[in-house]
Amino acid sequence: MPAARDEEDQMEKHVLKIFKISNQGKREGDTPVYVIRDGQFFRTVFHPKGWSEMPDYRFCKDGKIYRIGDDADGLVKTPDYEFGRDMKMYRTQNHPGGRMTFPEYEVSD
């Protein structure tokens, strides 16, 4: 069974964690609110809305993050987030809560 374990280890290596950060730029706790697997954002039990087995967002080839919606291709047409050069996630003007000048999330492996 070593091959199965190696495959499981490889899958674990491809998971990134997303942490909520305050408007002062500091991480709010040591527990991730999302994990990214295969380019999709899944809520953890630490997310304010609770865990979900269905992804909330998808990272796309244009480098932006789109909310998964109910339309034919499964994505809302305009991105909710984008990554800054600091690898933190910033809201776009299309986010339901509006644009913010400071980052809302940071990525960690």
N, C-alpha and C positions, 0 to 999 in steps of 0.2 A: 503493500500500500504506500510506499514512499512516493510514487508518482502522483497519487491523488493528493497527498499532503503538500508536495511541491506546487501543484496547481492551485491549491487553496492558499498557500503563502503568496503566490503571484497575484491572486485576486485581491488579497488583503493589501498588497503594496500599491494597488491602483486606486485606493480609497483616499480621498482628500477630506479634510475636516474644515467646516466653516464655523467660525466663532463670531458671535455678536460683539460689536465694539461700541463704546460710548462716543458721544460727540467730542470728548476730549482725546479720542484716539486710543483709549485703553481697552483691553479685552475685558469683557464682563464675565468673569468666571473661567473655569478650566474645562467646561463641558461644551462640546460642539452642538449647535442647533441644527446643522445640516451635515450630511456626508455626501460627497460627489462620487458616484459610481457610473462608469461608462458615459460621462458627460451629463448625467442627470442628478438633480439635487433632491435628496430624500430627507424628510424631517426626522430628527431623532426624538427620543422621549423628553429631551430638554428644551425642545421648541415650545414657545408659548401656546401654540395650538395643539401640541401633542404629536406623538409619533404617527406616521402614515406610511403604508407600504407603497403608495402611489407617489411618483415624483411631483414636485411643485414646479420645478424649473428645468430647463435644458440649456447647456452651453453650446452655442452654435459656431459654425466656421467663421462667421464675421467677427468673432471675439466678444460677442454680447450674450447676455443671458435672458432668455425668453420664458415667460410663464406658460405652462402647459394649459391649454384651454380646451374648449369643446368643439372648435371648428374642424373642418375636414382634415387638415394636416396636423392637428393636435397642438399647434402653437398660436399664441396671441401674436398678432402681426407686428407689434412694436416691442422692443426690448424693455424690460423693467430695470435691468442692471447692466453695468459694464465694469470691467476691471481697469483700475488705474495702473500707472507704472509701478506703484508701490505694492501691487498684487492685492489690493483691497477692493471690495465691491462698492460701487457708488450707484445710487439710484439715478435713473434717467428721468426726464420730464414726463415720460409715459407711465411711470410707476403710479399706482392708485393713490399713494400717499404723497406724491409730488417729489420733485427733485430736491436733493440735499447736497450742500457743498462739502460736507464731511462724509467719510466712508461709513457704511453701516455694518459691514462684515469684513473679516480677514480670513485668508486661506492658510491652512497649515497641513503638513503631512504627518 
